[in-house]
């Protein structure tokens, strides 16, 4: 899956599941933590979505503000673990 496709899936997830259908102008660099879009409870839900949609389990060591700061950083996290899981 391409980087653009992952960003778009994540954006749609946030709009439908977190923002109750409101598109507040999210883009790949929107500061999710600063804008209050994501919090610790939402991270737990997001991890389930990532596992279901992308087949990626994020290790506890990578559950940091750095990796969940924007759609792009989450995408990078997914791609990093997706590549590591490939034989």
Secondary structure, DSSP 8 states (H G I E B T S, - for coil): --HHHHHHHHHHHIIIIISTT------TT--TTTTTS--HHHHHHHHHHHHHHH-----GGG-STTTTSSHHHHHHHHHHHHHHH--
